[in-house]
Amino acid sequence: MGDFHFTISTEGKTYEFALHETETGSNNVQSGSRVYSVIPKNSDDTKAIELLLKQTIKNSSCSVNELAHKLKQIPSVTNVTVHSVSENNDIAIRYLEFSPPSSPLQEVSRSSDLIEQKLRDSIKLLSLGKDTELSEDEACDHLDKAIELLEEILSLQTTEAVKKEVIDTHRSAMIEEVARFCENHYVFPEIGKRCADKIRSTDYSYISDPETFTQTITSDIRSIAEDKHIEVFLPTQNSLAGIASLSKPPYGIEEVSVVDEVAYMRISVFANVDRDEDGHIIQDKGAAKALEEAMNTIRSAKKGIILDLRNNGGGSFDMVQLLCSYFLPPDTKLSTMEWRRGSEKEISSSNTVSYNEISKKSRILEIPLFILCNNKTFSAAEECTNNMKTVERALVIGGLSGGGANFCELFSTGSPFKEENLNPLSPRIKLSLPVAESINPYTKTNWDGIGVIPDIITTDDENPISVVQKLMNEL
C-alpha cells in the first residue's frame, strides 16, 4: 500500500493522518506482511479516529481499495472516496466522509449491531450443544465467548455519556416502569403500592448522574419496603461476571479439604443446577456434579465438617435444596414459598430430595456439621443456614447474617435506544424485586430484615474456625 496521506471529514471537523510504512513497533499496526504507523497531522481530539483506522487497517489487506471497502463497512462511515496516488506523498489524499451519530446512544446502537450478530452465533452454538452433545468444557468455552461479547457491548453502553443520556432522555418512563413493577409484582401488594406512590411523587429531574439516580430510587423504595433485596441498577461488566459464575466451574465451590479428620468446604455462591423434563436434578452435570465430588471428599472426615458461607451473597435455591439433601434424610421439610400471583397467593414447598436422587450411602447424616456466617451471608445462603439450624442438623457460628429472606426476580425497563425493536441488549435499568416470601415450616417465620442469629456469636477479634476446632475437641 505504501505511504500516503488522507483526510477524514466529519460534521464541523477535518482530521488529517499520514500512513507510513515502517518497522515493527509497539505503537504500530500490521496489515498482512507490512507494518504501518498512523500519524495524526493535527492533534485536536484525534484519538478515537486514530484507533478506528488502526483497527480497520489491522483487519484489512494491503490493498488501498480493500482498505476503503473495509472502512465503508463501519456503521458511522457514509462514504469513502479513493483518489489517484501521486509519487509525492504529500498530495496523496483519501477523503473519508463521516456522518457522526447525533448522540452517544446512537453510536452504541450502530457499534453493538455488529457485535450482537456474533453473540447470537455463540448463543446458537450453545443451544445446539444440547442436541450435539457438547462437552462441558466446550459449552463453557461458548459461554465464555458469549459473556465476552456481552461485555464488549456493555463496555460501549456503560460509558458515562451513554448512561447520562439514558437517564436524561428516558427518566420519566423508567420511573413509571419501576413504579408499575413494584405495584404489580412486589410480594406484599400494599407495600408495593406505597413504594410506587413514593417514587411517582418524588422529583428526580435534578439527577443526571446514573449511579446517583438508581441509588436514590433504590433508597426511596427501601425506605418504604425495608427490604434489602430491592435494588435498581444499570448493568455493568461486574454484574455479567456475577451471572456467569452461577453456571461455570467451580460453581461457587471455592475450597474443599480434609485435614486431621476435619473437613472444610467454602461456598461463595449457590450456582444453578440442571433439571430434567420431570423436574429432577441431573446429578452428573454442572453444579450438581461438582457438589457430589466435593461431598465425596469431605465424607472422609471423622471429627466434623465446617461449611463456610461467610460472604456468600446467595444464588440458586435449587442448589440450597441439593446441599441440604446431602446432610438430611429424604422429604425433610425445608421451606414454604408464598408467591404473589396478581391479587392471589400461590403456595409451594421445598423438601430434601429422595433416595432415588441422592442415595442413603451418599448422605452425611451423622458427622457433626458447623456453618460459618457473617453479615455478608445473604439470601439463599441464609436459607441454607436457617434450614440446617432449625432442624438442629448444624451449629451456626459467626456473626448475624444479612437479613434477606424473600425470593427475587429481575425486571428490566424498556429499551431506550431501539424502541421500535425493544432490543434486549440495549442499556436498560434493572430492578431486583422480591416476588415470593420464604417461610420456615417449623417456626412459621423467616429472617427477613433480622438475619439468622448464630448459635454462637463471635466477636470481630475471634476466628470462628478456631471456635469450631475448640468445640470439636470438646465433643
C-alpha positions in Angstrom: 0.0 0.0 0.0 3.0 2.3 0.5 3.0 5.7 2.3 0.1 8.2 1.8 -1.8 11.0 3.4 -5.6 11.3 3.8 -8.2 13.4 5.5 -11.3 12.4 7.3 -14.2 14.9 7.2 -16.9 14.9 9.9 -19.5 17.4 10.7 -17.6 20.5 11.7 -14.1 19.0 11.7 -11.5 17.7 9.4 -8.8 15.2 10.5 -5.6 14.6 8.7 -3.4 11.5 9.0 -0.3 10.1 7.4 0.0 6.3 7.0 3.7 5.5 6.9 5.3 2.1 6.2 7.8 1.3 9.0 9.4 -1.3 11.1 7.6 -3.3 13.8 7.0 -1.3 16.9 4.7 -1.1 20.0 2.6 1.7 18.6 2.3 0.4 15.1 -0.2 -1.8 13.3 0.4 -4.7 11.0 -1.6 -5.4 7.8 -0.5 -8.7 6.1 3.3 -8.6 5.9 3.6 -4.8 6.2 3.8 -2.6 9.3 2.4 0.9 9.4 2.3 3.8 11.8 -0.7 6.0 11.8 0.5 9.6 12.3 -2.0 12.3 13.2 -1.3 15.6 11.4 -3.4 17.7 13.7 -3.6 17.0 17.4 -7.2 18.2 18.0 -9.1 15.2 19.5 -7.9 12.6 17.0 -7.5 9.6 19.3 -10.8 7.9 18.6 -10.4 8.3 14.8 -6.8 7.0 15.0 -7.9 3.9 16.9 -10.7 3.3 14.4 -8.3 3.5 11.5 -5.7 1.2 13.2 -8.4 -1.4 13.8 -9.5 -1.2 10.2 -6.0 -1.5 8.8 -5.3 -4.4 11.1 -8.2 -6.3 9.7 -7.7 -5.4 6.1 -5.3 -6.4 3.3 -2.6 -4.2 2.0 -4.7 -3.0 -0.9 -5.9 0.6 -0.8 -9.2 -0.4 -2.4 -9.8 -3.2 0.2 -9.0 -0.8 3.0 -11.6 1.6 1.6 -14.1 -1.2 1.3 -13.4 -2.2 5.0 -13.9 1.4 6.1 -17.3 1.5 4.2 -18.5 -1.4 6.4 -18.1 0.7 9.6 -21.6 1.9 10.5 -20.6 5.6 11.0 -18.8 5.8 7.7 -21.2 7.0 4.9 -18.7 7.3 2.0 -15.1 6.6 1.1 -13.5 8.1 -2.0 -10.1 7.0 -3.2 -8.2 9.4 -5.4 -5.2 8.6 -7.5 -1.9 8.4 -5.6 0.9 10.7 -6.7 4.6 9.8 -6.2 4.6 12.9 -3.9 3.0 11.5 -0.8 2.1 15.0 0.4 -0.7 15.3 -2.2 -1.9 11.7 -1.8 -5.3 12.3 -0.1 -8.1 9.9 0.8 -11.4 11.6 1.6 -13.3 9.6 4.2 -16.7 11.3 4.8 -18.1 10.5 8.2 -21.6 11.2 9.3 -21.1 11.2 13.1 -24.1 9.9 15.2 -26.2 12.6 16.9 -25.8 11.0 20.3 -23.8 8.5 22.3 -26.7 6.1 22.3 -26.9 6.0 18.5 -23.1 5.3 18.4 -23.7 2.4 20.8 -26.6 1.1 18.7 -24.6 1.0 15.5 -21.5 -0.5 17.0 -23.4 -3.1 19.0 -25.3 -4.4 16.0 -22.1 -5.9 14.6 -21.2 -7.5 18.0 -24.8 -8.7 18.5 -24.6 -10.9 15.5 -21.5 -12.6 16.8 -23.2 -13.0 20.2 -26.3 -14.6 18.5 -24.0 -17.1 16.7 -22.3 -18.0 20.0 -25.7 -18.5 21.8 -26.9 -20.6 18.8 -23.9 -22.9 19.3 -24.8 -23.2 23.0 -28.3 -24.1 22.1 -27.2 -26.6 19.5 -24.9 -28.1 22.2 -28.0 -29.7 23.8 -28.5 -31.8 20.7 -24.9 -32.3 19.6 -23.6 -33.4 23.0 -21.1 -30.6 23.6 -18.7 -31.5 26.3 -18.8 -29.4 29.5 -15.5 -27.7 28.5 -16.8 -26.9 25.0 -20.1 -25.5 26.4 -18.1 -23.4 28.9 -15.9 -22.1 26.1 -19.0 -21.0 24.2 -20.4 -19.4 27.3 -17.2 -17.5 27.9 -17.4 -16.2 24.3 -21.0 -15.1 24.8 -20.0 -13.3 28.0 -17.0 -11.7 26.3 -19.3 -10.3 23.6 -21.8 -9.1 26.1 -19.0 -7.4 28.0 -17.9 -5.7 24.7 -21.4 -4.4 24.2 -21.7 -3.3 27.8 -18.3 -1.5 27.6 -19.9 0.6 24.9 -23.2 1.0 26.7 -21.9 1.9 30.1 -19.7 4.9 29.2 -20.7 7.9 31.3 -22.0 9.8 28.2 -24.3 6.9 27.3 -25.6 6.3 30.8 -26.2 10.0 31.3 -28.2 10.2 28.1 -30.2 7.1 29.1 -31.2 8.9 32.3 -31.8 12.4 30.8 -33.9 11.1 27.8 -35.9 8.3 29.5 -36.1 9.4 33.2 -39.9 9.7 33.4 -40.6 6.4 31.5 -38.1 4.5 33.6 -39.5 5.8 36.9 -43.0 4.8 35.8 -42.0 1.3 34.8 -40.2 0.7 38.1 -43.3 2.0 39.9 -45.5 -0.4 37.9 -43.2 -3.3 38.7 -43.4 -2.5 42.4 -47.2 -2.1 42.2 -47.9 -5.3 40.2 -45.2 -7.7 41.4 -43.8 -6.9 44.8 -44.6 -9.8 47.1 -46.6 -7.6 49.5 -49.2 -5.7 47.4 -50.0 -2.9 49.8 -46.3 -2.1 50.4 -45.7 -2.3 46.6 -48.4 0.3 46.1 -46.8 2.6 48.7 -43.4 2.2 47.0 -44.9 3.1 43.6 -46.6 6.1 45.1 -43.4 7.2 46.7 -41.2 7.3 43.6 -44.1 8.7 41.4 -44.4 11.6 43.8 -40.6 12.3 44.1 -38.8 14.7 41.9 -35.7 13.1 40.3 -35.3 15.6 37.5 -32.3 17.2 39.1 -30.3 13.9 38.9 -28.3 13.2 35.8 -25.5 11.0 37.2 -26.7 7.4 36.5 -25.4 5.8 39.7 -26.9 8.6 41.9 -30.2 8.2 40.0 -30.5 4.5 40.5 -29.2 4.6 44.1 -31.6 7.3 45.0 -34.6 5.3 43.7 -33.3 2.2 45.5 -33.0 4.2 48.8 -36.5 5.6 48.4 -38.1 2.2 47.7 -36.2 0.6 50.6 -37.3 3.4 52.9 -40.9 2.1 52.5 -40.4 -1.7 52.0 -37.4 -2.1 54.3 -36.3 -5.0 52.0 -32.5 -5.3 51.2 -33.3 -7.5 48.2 -34.7 -4.5 46.3 -32.2 -2.8 44.0 -32.4 -0.5 41.0 -29.3 -0.5 38.8 -27.8 -0.2 35.4 -26.0 -3.3 34.1 -22.2 -3.4 34.3 -19.5 -5.9 33.3 -19.2 -6.9 37.0 -22.9 -7.9 37.1 -22.3 -10.1 34.0 -19.4 -11.8 35.7 -21.6 -12.5 38.7 -24.3 -14.1 36.4 -21.7 -16.1 34.6 -20.4 -17.5 37.9 -23.7 -19.2 38.5 -23.2 -21.5 35.6 -19.5 -22.0 35.4 -16.8 -24.0 37.2 -16.1 -24.1 40.1 -19.8 -23.4 40.6 -19.2 -21.4 43.8 -17.4 -24.3 45.5 -14.1 -22.5 46.1 -12.3 -24.7 48.6 -12.6 -28.3 49.7 -10.1 -30.0 52.1 -9.8 -32.6 54.8 -7.0 -32.1 57.4 -6.7 -34.1 60.6 -10.1 -35.6 60.1 -11.8 -32.2 59.9 -13.4 -31.2 56.6 -13.6 -27.7 55.3 -15.8 -26.5 52.4 -16.2 -22.9 51.3 -19.0 -21.9 49.0 -19.1 -18.3 47.6 -22.3 -18.5 45.7 -25.1 -21.1 45.2 -24.9 -22.0 41.5 -27.7 -23.0 39.2 -28.4 -26.8 38.9 -29.8 -28.5 35.8 -33.1 -30.4 35.9 -34.6 -32.9 33.5 -38.1 -32.7 31.9 -39.7 -34.2 35.0 -38.0 -31.6 37.3 -35.5 -34.0 38.8 -31.9 -32.7 39.4 -29.4 -34.0 36.8 -26.7 -35.4 39.1 -23.9 -35.9 36.6 -23.8 -32.4 35.2 -22.5 -29.0 36.1 -23.0 -27.7 39.7 -24.7 -30.9 40.9 -21.7 -33.0 39.7 -19.2 -30.5 41.3 -21.1 -30.7 44.6 -21.2 -34.5 44.5 -17.4 -34.6 44.0 -16.9 -32.2 47.0 -19.2 -34.3 49.2 -17.2 -37.4 48.3 -14.1 -35.6 49.6 -15.5 -34.4 52.8 -17.2 -37.6 53.9 -13.9 -39.0 55.0 -13.8 -36.5 57.9 -14.4 -38.1 61.3 -14.4 -35.2 63.7 -16.6 -32.7 61.9 -17.4 -30.7 58.8 -17.0 -26.9 58.5 -19.3 -25.3 55.9 -18.1 -21.7 55.3 -20.9 -19.5 54.0 -19.3 -16.2 55.0 -19.5 -13.5 52.3 -21.9 -15.8 50.3 -24.5 -13.4 48.8 -26.9 -16.1 47.7 -27.9 -17.6 44.4 -29.9 -20.6 43.4 -32.4 -22.0 45.9 -32.3 -25.3 44.0 -28.6 -25.6 45.0 -29.6 -25.0 48.6 -32.1 -27.8 48.4 -29.5 -30.1 46.9 -26.8 -29.3 49.5 -29.3 -29.7 52.4 -30.3 -33.1 51.0 -26.8 -34.4 51.5 -27.0 -33.7 55.2 -30.6 -34.7 55.9 -33.0 -37.6 55.3 -35.4 -37.6 52.3 -38.5 -35.5 52.4 -37.3 -33.3 55.3 -39.3 -30.0 55.1 -37.0 -27.1 54.2 -39.2 -24.1 53.3 -42.5 -22.9 52.0 -42.8 -20.2 49.3 -45.8 -17.9 49.2 -45.8 -16.4 45.6 -47.7 -13.3 44.6 -49.9 -14.1 41.6 -51.8 -10.9 40.9 -54.2 -10.5 43.9 -53.8 -14.1 44.9 -51.2 -16.2 46.6 -49.7 -19.4 45.3 -48.0 -21.8 47.8 -45.1 -24.1 47.0 -42.9 -26.1 49.3 -39.3 -27.4 49.2 -38.2 -30.7 50.8 -34.9 -32.6 50.6 -34.7 -34.9 47.6 -35.5 -38.7 47.6 -33.0 -41.6 47.9 -33.5 -42.1 44.1 -31.7 -38.8 43.6 -29.2 -38.9 46.4 -28.7 -42.4 47.9 -28.6 -43.1 51.6 -25.0 -44.1 51.2 -24.1 -40.8 49.6 -25.6 -38.7 52.5 -23.7 -37.5 55.5 -26.2 -37.8 58.4 -24.0 -38.3 61.5 -20.8 -36.3 61.2 -21.1 -33.0 63.2 -21.7 -30.0 60.9 -20.7 -26.4 61.7 -21.8 -23.5 59.5 -19.9 -20.2 59.5 -21.8 -17.0 58.6 -21.4 -13.2 58.8 -23.2 -10.0 57.9 -22.5 -10.7 54.2 -24.2 -14.1 54.3 -27.4 -13.3 52.4 -30.5 -14.6 50.7 -30.0 -18.3 49.6 -27.0 -18.6 51.9 -29.2 -17.6 54.8 -31.9 -20.1 53.6 -29.3 -22.9 53.9 -28.1 -21.7 57.2 -31.6 -21.3 58.7 -32.7 -24.7 57.3 -29.9 -26.5 59.0 -30.1 -24.6 62.2 -33.9 -25.1 62.6 -33.8 -28.9 62.2 -30.7 -28.9 64.5 -28.5 -30.5 62.0 -25.8 -27.8 62.2 -24.4 -25.5 64.8 -24.2 -21.9 63.4 -21.2 -19.9 64.4 -20.1 -16.3 63.5 -22.0 -13.0 63.1 -25.6 -12.1 62.4 -26.4 -12.7 58.7 -27.6 -10.0 56.2 -31.4 -10.4 56.6 -32.8 -11.1 53.1 -35.4 -13.9 53.0 -37.6 -13.2 50.0 -37.2 -14.8 46.6 -36.4 -12.3 43.8 -36.9 -11.9 40.1 -35.1 -9.5 37.8 -37.2 -7.0 35.9 -36.0 -4.7 33.0 -37.4 -1.4 31.9 -38.0 -0.8 28.2 -35.2 -0.2 25.7 -34.2 3.4 25.4 -32.3 3.4 22.1 -34.1 0.9 19.9 -37.7 1.5 21.0 -39.0 0.1 17.7 -37.3 -3.2 18.2 -37.1 -3.4 22.0 -33.5 -4.6 21.5 -32.8 -6.8 24.6 -29.1 -5.9 24.6 -29.6 -2.1 24.9 -28.8 -0.4 28.2 -31.8 -0.6 30.5 -32.5 0.0 34.1 -32.8 -3.3 36.0 -34.9 -3.9 39.2 -34.3 -6.8 41.6 -37.6 -7.3 43.2 -38.9 -10.0 45.7 -42.0 -11.8 44.3 -42.2 -14.6 46.9 -41.9 -14.9 50.7 -39.9 -17.7 52.2 -41.5 -19.2 55.3 -39.8 -21.8 57.6 -42.3 -24.7 58.0 -41.3 -25.2 61.7 -41.1 -21.6 63.0 -43.7 -20.2 60.6 -41.4 -17.1 60.3 -38.3 -16.0 58.4 -35.2 -13.9 58.9 -36.1 -11.0 56.6 -34.8 -7.7 58.0 -33.4 -9.5 61.0 -30.8 -12.1 59.9 -30.1 -15.6 61.0 -28.9 -15.5 64.6 -25.9 -17.8 65.2 -25.9 -20.4 67.9 -22.6 -19.0 69.0 -21.9 -15.3 68.2 -18.2 -14.5 67.7 -16.7 -11.1 68.1 -14.6 -9.3 65.4 -11.5 -10.4 67.3 -12.4 -14.1 67.3 -11.7 -16.6 64.5 -14.8 -18.7 64.1 -12.8 -21.6 62.7 -10.8 -21.6 66.0 -14.1 -21.7 67.9 -15.2 -24.7 65.9 -12.0 -26.5 66.4 -12.3 -25.9 70.2 -15.8 -27.3 70.1 -14.7 -30.4 68.2 -12.1 -31.1 70.8 -14.7 -31.0 73.5 -17.1 -33.4 71.7 
